[in-house]
Amino acid sequence: MLLTRMIDGLANAVCLAFAVIAATAMIESKPANARPSPDFHRFVESLWPDAKAAGVSRNTFDAAFAGLTPDLSIPDLDLPGRPKVDNAGQAEFTKTAADYLSKPYLEKLGVQGRRFMKEHEAALKRIEKLTGVDRYILVAIWGRETAYGSYHPPKDAIRMLATLAYTGKRKERFRVELIAALKMLQMGIPRSDMKSSWAGAMGLTQAMPTEYLKYATDGDGDGKIDIWRSVADALAFTARQLQGKGWARGERWGFEVIVPPPSDCSLEGPPDARPIADWVRMGFRRANGKPFTRNELKQSAYLMMPGGAYGPAFLAAQNFQVIRLYNTSDLYALFIGNLSDRIRGGGDFVTPWKSFAQPRTVTVHNLQARLKELGYPMDKIDGKIGSNTRKQIGLYERASGLTVDCWPSEVVLRHAQSQATR
């Protein structure tokens, strides 16, 4: 019996040793940034004064963070060993405009959107009358964010927001969103409802917690606000957001136009906004051949060319800018605008996309940095291709005698790197 116990003990010891070795190997095989930082709990405790000031109880606070660890696999984190600039993140910034604005996908969503319009016509008309926000835009947002209700974000909003506030590249912004999410818990919203994208956006139309606290609306008149299950509540919430950001009742989001020579993509961007009548005097015209109305000629708009010289051009009006405030991407706003037109009965863009490649994010980042060194105003060095980046590339190309296409490429980067700093 004693011998048996000794043998069993030895076997258990050997098994334990192998288990420890295996566990150690597993830990060491993980990248360093996959292990929670030891000061995460200190970070959480640093949130308490702000949470308390926002009306969050200690019980709610402690329950929210019980056993919580950061998710270091999500994008937009500032971690040792992770590249500062990479292509991880939103499709709005990692796909070409032609890929993002996929014709088959837009056609599919357009057909589904017309069906959705009929099913929810009464609620949509009521919300449009109340807020002034075009119901076709609301349906387009619904389609883009949820594929008409078939997409349900899988992540825990508190964990996502805590991670981004702890070690994200935009810590302060997400700290504010995290406190707002704690307020939502304090209001009685179940944690199980608060499923989100990796960036913490929640609900059927994907909105941040601060937006929920500011604009959430009872759209179906049942005395409750449920942006997770009630279509009318979610649509009314989205309409209130757009209304609050400056939606202009009765106006279009924008117009596809033909750019006349010698004008080009270097005119792009909000700083060059002017009345549409001025664009017409410069030779710009609607791509579909229709004239602008008298009211439209008075509206201010700026040139927007998301593919530089390789695709359609648009005059982006007030409501385009409002959609862009809802989601800060030219491509997103253009997707919503075109999808709303398709749901209304319109079709594809008139000007076709040419063949062009999406540059690496690091190429865009380095070109932005180099152009700034050369004296071209860059508001952000972030590796993302926005209107100002395209504009400054175009101005540099024009000044350097290069072909003006307003598109970041290795060719333009090498040329800029060869120039002496001003």
Order of alpha helices (4+ residues) and beta strands (2+ residues): alpha-alpha-alpha-alpha-alpha-alpha-alpha-alpha-alpha-beta-alpha-alpha-beta-alpha-alpha-beta-beta-alpha-beta-alpha-beta-beta-alpha-alpha-alpha-alpha-alpha
